Amino acid sequence: MTDVREVICRPFGRRVLWFFAGLGAAGAGAAVVRLAYGGPGVVLGVGLLLVPVGGWALYRATARVRADSYGVHSWTLLRRRSLRWSDIADLRVRLKYANTPRVQDTRGVSLSLRDGRKLLLPLPRSWSYDDPDFDAKLDAFRALHRLHGTPESDHVPVVSYRTAGRGWAGSLALCLLLLGGAGLAASFVPSTASGERAWRSATPCTAGTPAAERDECLTTLTAVIARTEATRSRSKGSWLYFVDGRPMERLGVSSDGARMFEPGDSVELTVWRGEVREVVGELHVYRLHIPASGDLAVVAAVCLLAAGYPAARVLLRLRGRRLPDDEVLPSAVPFAGALVGTALWLLPLAHLHPTTLLTDPVAITWAATGSTATLAFLVWAWRATRVRTPGEIDATGVTEVMEVTGVSKATGVARGTGEAGWFAEEEAGEAEDDVFVAARFLEHTDYNPYGFGTHVVLGGGPLAVTPHPGPGRFAAKPVPVERLAVKEVRRVRGGDGDTVPSGWHIAELDDAGTPVRLAAAPDDLSRILRELASDPLRRESRVSRSRRGGTRR
């Protein structure tokens, strides 16, 4: 598409957008008239609901983007921007995943500027992975950029929530919010513990107890239940009604508490600090819930642990700040495992020792032992989430595979022991059993139709793709190893899809001129590439080339 001169993007369904914009304007007018002459009402509510819908439709209807030989021009309702191609470092796809399966993911075009800023264009937009119009416009944008600018990457970077280029402000805000909740819950623990101790030590009031001190002792009152009202809904309370409204008209209880008593039952009410705490009948005793300091301490600990996960996401993004924006970051699941392990000792400790963490010897020993275990968990999580580049994993094997498969050294890794040792080892060894490793080809090919393969089988026979982890080669399709050549091995990018685990690596292969991607865990991928290089079919092809004088050294 080098002959592209101009690209214009307009919103899809402009008539519908203008209709909703007019509907919002009508709703705003109706709301103003209703407020001026009639006061609140249904018309006012409907009008206020239509206002944001109309504003969004007006914003979308007036958006326009144009790209030409100068650069990219963007128009919105509130702002107009023009950027030269020389100021744009790269064009990227911004992928926003939907939160529900019924809503499709959204793709947009983002501009990466040379001063480090990112600008998301209002158009084009796509709500499907298979959108020829969006892909055509993106290709036209990139063709203009290559013609009039200097792109930084030779592929289309895709930035999503899994990649290094996504911001971490949301995770930081969530972490601070949860830490604030933990601090708020912890601040009520001392006063709640004091109230618990006062309730347990309270004694019945006597005739000589002064009136000013009667709130701190237990007062017993008699009453007769007139009727009960038990509801199943938690939003509606259950009640005990008393005869003649004495000592009160009604008392709010739980639904189970209301079912304990019958009309005509004589009960005793225990009052403490101006509130009824117990209802004692002939057969049942109902105690109103009193907040426990241990429960509040557990809530504070849960909020603290929950804040650890977004904090881990922020840490991983800061740790991978030097990675390309479209590379997928390691998953924070190991840190989640460390937090779950911490919860196993922290929550019981908070419940049993909410106020004696620093004074009780048992609590101190418990906390010290648990903290040591947590530190070990965190060290393990830190090591498990390190960024492993292909150059760090079997660099010798990767280089040798690239040379054996007919591709020159492009990654700069050091050369290893050579292919002769591999082939000699294979000839000397006995036939191995089939080994199934989790790996998948990401493209539709004749040996991986419609992406059916989930595992690659190697060892006991020819390299093959299977839709199962074994045993047996049922439905296996052999891989034409004589056609494949390894171009490079890299980490997972945002454009590889969200089905590829973040810890896997991608091998870029050339299948007789067609690019193919093979995804697997680093160690498994290295083993597959070695098997690919030492396959008998490839060895025969290499020997024939050597006889013709075509072997590369």
Solvent accessible surface area in square Angstrom, and as a share of the most:
residue,aa,sasa,rsa
1,M,114,0.51
2,T,109,0.63
3,D,121,0.63
4,V,25,0.15
5,R,209,0.76
6,E,87,0.39
7,V,13,0.07
8,I,63,0.32
9,C,2,0.01
10,R,125,0.46
11,P,10,0.06
12,F,200,0.83
13,G,30,0.29
14,R,100,0.37
15,R,217,0.79
16,V,88,0.50
17,L,19,0.10
18,W,117,0.41
19,F,125,0.52
20,F,78,0.32
21,A,11,0.09
22,G,41,0.39
23,L,66,0.33
24,G,4,0.04
25,A,69,0.53
26,A,63,0.49
27,G,3,0.03
28,A,37,0.28
29,G,36,0.34
30,A,39,0.30
31,A,5,0.04
32,V,99,0.57
33,V,87,0.50
34,R,85,0.31
35,L,111,0.55
36,A,72,0.56
37,Y,189,0.72
38,G,43,0.41
39,G,19,0.19
40,P,114,0.72
41,G,32,0.30
42,V,124,0.71
43,V,78,0.45
44,L,20,0.10
45,G,33,0.32
46,V,77,0.44
47,G,2,0.02
48,L,99,0.49
49,L,130,0.65
50,L,45,0.22
51,V,63,0.36
52,P,85,0.54
53,V,65,0.37
54,G,5,0.05
55,G,40,0.38
56,W,151,0.53
57,A,0,0.00
58,L,59,0.29
59,Y,81,0.31
60,R,29,0.11
61,A,1,0.01
62,T,43,0.25
63,A,2,0.02
64,R,74,0.27
65,V,0,0.00
66,R,55,0.20
67,A,0,0.00
68,D,22,0.11
69,S,67,0.43
70,Y,114,0.43
71,G,0,0.00
72,V,3,0.02
73,H,17,0.08
74,S,9,0.06
75,W,39,0.14
76,T,31,0.18
77,L,82,0.41
78,L,156,0.78
79,R,145,0.53
80,R,155,0.57
81,R,78,0.28
82,S,55,0.36
83,L,28,0.14
84,R,119,0.44
85,W,3,0.01
86,S,65,0.42
87,D,52,0.27
88,I,0,0.00
89,A,3,0.02
90,D,3,0.02
91,L,0,0.00
92,R,27,0.10
93,V,4,0.03
94,R,73,0.27
95,L,6,0.03
96,K,129,0.55
97,Y,42,0.16
98,A,32,0.25
99,N,156,0.80
100,T,70,0.41
101,P,139,0.87
102,R,229,0.83
103,V,90,0.52
104,Q,111,0.49
105,D,33,0.17
106,T,29,0.17
107,R,29,0.11
108,G,3,0.03
109,V,0,0.00
110,S,7,0.05
111,L,1,0.00
112,S,7,0.05
113,L,11,0.06
114,R,109,0.40
115,D,98,0.51
116,G,51,0.49
117,R,145,0.53
118,K,102,0.43
119,L,26,0.13
120,L,77,0.38
121,L,1,0.00
122,P,12,0.08
123,L,8,0.04
124,P,8,0.05
125,R,65,0.24
126,S,1,0.01
127,W,129,0.45
128,S,45,0.29
129,Y,131,0.50
130,D,120,0.62
131,D,33,0.17
132,P,101,0.63
133,D,87,0.45
134,F,2,0.01
135,D,52,0.27
136,A,50,0.39
137,K,44,0.19
138,L,11,0.06
139,D,66,0.34
140,A,6,0.05
141,F,0,0.00
142,R,20,0.07
143,A,4,0.03
144,L,1,0.00
145,H,2,0.01
146,R,132,0.48
147,L,101,0.50
148,H,72,0.32
149,G,16,0.15
150,T,92,0.54
151,P,41,0.26
152,E,118,0.53
153,S,26,0.17
154,D,138,0.71
155,H,53,0.24
156,V,50,0.29
157,P,6,0.04
158,V,22,0.13
159,V,9,0.05
160,S,1,0.01
161,Y,96,0.37
162,R,38,0.14
163,T,0,0.00
164,A,17,0.13
165,G,29,0.28
166,R,64,0.23
167,G,57,0.54
168,W,96,0.34
169,A,74,0.57
170,G,54,0.52
171,S,20,0.13
172,L,68,0.34
173,A,60,0.46
174,L,89,0.44
175,C,11,0.07
176,L,106,0.53
177,L,130,0.65
178,L,43,0.21
179,L,72,0.36
180,G,45,0.43
181,G,29,0.27
182,A,10,0.08
183,G,43,0.41
184,L,116,0.58
185,A,12,0.09
186,A,48,0.37
187,S,72,0.47
188,F,110,0.46
189,V,10,0.06
190,P,83,0.52
191,S,72,0.46
192,T,23,0.13
193,A,6,0.05
194,S,56,0.36
195,G,18,0.18
196,E,26,0.11
197,R,141,0.52
198,A,26,0.20
199,W,55,0.19
200,R,184,0.67
201,S,82,0.53
202,A,19,0.15
203,T,88,0.51
204,P,97,0.61
205,C,28,0.17
206,T,88,0.51
207,A,108,0.84
208,G,69,0.66
209,T,28,0.16
210,P,73,0.46
211,A,91,0.71
212,A,97,0.75
213,E,99,0.44
214,R,90,0.33
215,D,81,0.42
216,E,92,0.41
217,C,13,0.08
218,L,35,0.17
219,T,42,0.24
220,T,77,0.45
221,L,66,0.33
222,T,108,0.63
223,A,9,0.07
224,V,59,0.34
225,I,0,0.00
226,A,44,0.34
227,R,121,0.44
228,T,41,0.24
229,E,65,0.29
230,A,44,0.34
231,T,32,0.19
232,R,230,0.84
233,S,52,0.34
234,R,243,0.89
235,S,105,0.68
236,K,137,0.58
237,G,41,0.40
238,S,4,0.03
239,W,67,0.23
240,L,0,0.00
241,Y,30,0.11
242,F,9,0.04
243,V,63,0.36
244,D,112,0.58
245,G,35,0.33
246,R,166,0.61
247,P,53,0.33
248,M,58,0.26
249,E,121,0.54
250,R,105,0.38
251,L,17,0.08
252,G,34,0.32
253,V,16,0.09
254,S,52,0.34
255,S,34,0.22
256,D,95,0.49
257,G,0,0.00
258,A,1,0.01
259,R,130,0.47
260,M,65,0.29
261,F,6,0.03
262,E,106,0.48
263,P,79,0.50
264,G,53,0.51
265,D,51,0.26
266,S,81,0.52
267,V,4,0.02
268,E,83,0.37
269,L,0,0.00
270,T,17,0.10
271,V,27,0.15
272,W,7,0.02
273,R,103,0.38
274,G,61,0.59
275,E,96,0.43
276,V,10,0.06
277,R,34,0.13
278,E,29,0.13
279,V,0,0.00
280,V,48,0.28
281,G,15,0.14
282,E,167,0.75
283,L,152,0.76
284,H,79,0.35
285,V,63,0.36
286,Y,28,0.10
287,R,155,0.57
288,L,44,0.22
289,H,144,0.64
290,I,44,0.22
291,P,76,0.48
292,A,26,0.20
293,S,6,0.04
294,G,7,0.06
295,D,62,0.32
296,L,45,0.22
297,A,12,0.09
298,V,35,0.20
299,V,73,0.42
300,A,11,0.08
301,A,7,0.06
302,V,70,0.40
303,C,28,0.17
304,L,92,0.46
305,L,23,0.11
306,A,43,0.33
307,A,2,0.01
308,G,20,0.19
309,Y,81,0.31
310,P,7,0.04
311,A,40,0.31
312,A,6,0.05
313,R,66,0.24
314,V,14,0.08
315,L,71,0.35
316,L,7,0.04
317,R,17,0.06
318,L,72,0.36
319,R,67,0.24
320,G,2,0.02
321,R,151,0.55
322,R,199,0.73
323,L,37,0.18
324,P,73,0.46
325,D,35,0.18
326,D,8,0.04
327,E,28,0.12
328,V,1,0.01
329,L,12,0.06
330,P,20,0.13
331,S,52,0.33
332,A,6,0.05
333,V,98,0.56
334,P,25,0.15
335,F,14,0.06
336,A,30,0.23
337,G,38,0.36
338,A,1,0.01
339,L,35,0.17
340,V,96,0.55
341,G,12,0.11
342,T,10,0.06
343,A,21,0.16
344,L,135,0.67
345,W,42,0.15
346,L,32,0.16
347,L,49,0.24
348,P,54,0.34
349,L,3,0.02
350,A,8,0.06
351,H,89,0.40
352,L,110,0.55
353,H,34,0.15
354,P,33,0.20
355,T,64,0.37
356,T,50,0.29
357,L,67,0.33
358,L,162,0.80
359,T,103,0.60
360,D,41,0.21
361,P,101,0.63
362,V,97,0.56
363,A,0,0.00
364,I,84,0.43
365,T,88,0.51
366,W,74,0.26
367,A,29,0.23
368,A,59,0.46
369,T,91,0.53
370,G,5,0.05
371,S,57,0.37
372,T,92,0.53
373,A,39,0.30
374,T,22,0.13
375,L,114,0.57
376,A,61,0.47
377,F,77,0.32
378,L,68,0.34
379,V,79,0.45
380,W,141,0.49
381,A,0,0.00
382,W,108,0.38
383,R,145,0.53
384,A,53,0.41
385,T,2,0.01
386,R,103,0.38
387,V,35,0.20
388,R,80,0.29
389,T,51,0.30
390,P,21,0.13
391,G,40,0.38
392,E,121,0.54
393,I,15,0.08
394,D,47,0.24
395,A,28,0.22
396,T,54,0.31
397,G,2,0.02
398,V,11,0.06
399,T,1,0.00
400,E,3,0.01
401,V,1,0.00
402,M,1,0.00
403,E,36,0.16
404,V,2,0.01
405,T,8,0.04
406,G,24,0.23
407,V,33,0.19
408,S,78,0.50
409,K,105,0.44
410,A,77,0.60
411,T,60,0.35
412,G,74,0.71
413,V,26,0.15
414,A,78,0.61
415,R,118,0.43
416,G,29,0.28
417,T,119,0.69
418,G,10,0.10
419,E,23,0.10
420,A,77,0.59
421,G,40,0.38
422,W,35,0.12
423,F,24,0.10
424,A,57,0.44
425,E,130,0.58
426,E,72,0.32
427,E,120,0.54
428,A,89,0.69
429,G,45,0.43
430,E,160,0.72
431,A,103,0.80
432,E,104,0.47
433,D,120,0.62
434,D,54,0.28
435,V,43,0.25
436,F,42,0.18
437,V,12,0.07
438,A,41,0.32
439,A,0,0.00
440,R,59,0.22
441,F,8,0.03
442,L,44,0.22
443,E,46,0.20
444,H,116,0.52
445,T,17,0.10
446,D,97,0.50
447,Y,5,0.02
448,N,0,0.00
449,P,33,0.21
450,Y,194,0.74
451,G,41,0.40
452,F,54,0.23
453,G,2,0.02
454,T,54,0.31
455,H,33,0.15
456,V,1,0.00
457,V,0,0.00
458,L,2,0.01
459,G,21,0.20
460,G,41,0.39
461,G,29,0.27
462,P,85,0.54
463,L,5,0.03
464,A,2,0.02
465,V,0,0.00
466,T,0,0.00
467,P,52,0.33
468,H,39,0.17
469,P,87,0.55
470,G,22,0.21
471,P,132,0.83
472,G,40,0.39
473,R,70,0.26
474,F,168,0.70
475,A,50,0.38
476,A,26,0.20
477,K,77,0.33
478,P,90,0.57
479,V,8,0.05
480,P,23,0.14
481,V,2,0.01
482,E,91,0.41
483,R,89,0.33
484,L,3,0.02
485,A,19,0.15
486,V,1,0.00
487,K,80,0.34
488,E,62,0.28
489,V,13,0.08
490,R,21,0.08
491,R,14,0.05
492,V,0,0.00
493,R,54,0.20
494,G,7,0.07
495,G,42,0.41
496,D,12,0.06
497,G,29,0.28
498,D,68,0.35
499,T,97,0.57
500,V,1,0.00
501,P,57,0.36
502,S,14,0.09
503,G,49,0.47
504,W,32,0.11
505,H,7,0.03
506,I,0,0.00
507,A,0,0.00
508,E,24,0.11
509,L,1,0.00
510,D,43,0.22
511,D,9,0.05
512,A,80,0.62
513,G,61,0.59
514,T,76,0.44
515,P,83,0.52
516,V,0,0.00
517,R,54,0.20
518,L,3,0.02
519,A,0,0.00
520,A,0,0.00
521,A,29,0.23
522,P,13,0.08
523,D,91,0.47
524,D,42,0.22
525,L,3,0.01
526,S,12,0.07
527,R,107,0.39
528,I,1,0.01
529,L,3,0.01
530,R,100,0.37
531,E,49,0.22
532,L,3,0.02
533,A,0,0.00
534,S,16,0.10
535,D,12,0.06
536,P,62,0.39
537,L,95,0.47
538,R,10,0.04
539,R,58,0.21
540,E,109,0.49
541,S,41,0.26
542,R,26,0.09
543,V,66,0.38
544,S,44,0.28
545,R,68,0.25
546,S,54,0.35
547,R,204,0.75
548,R,176,0.64
549,G,67,0.64
550,G,42,0.41
551,T,33,0.19
552,R,142,0.52
553,R,214,0.78
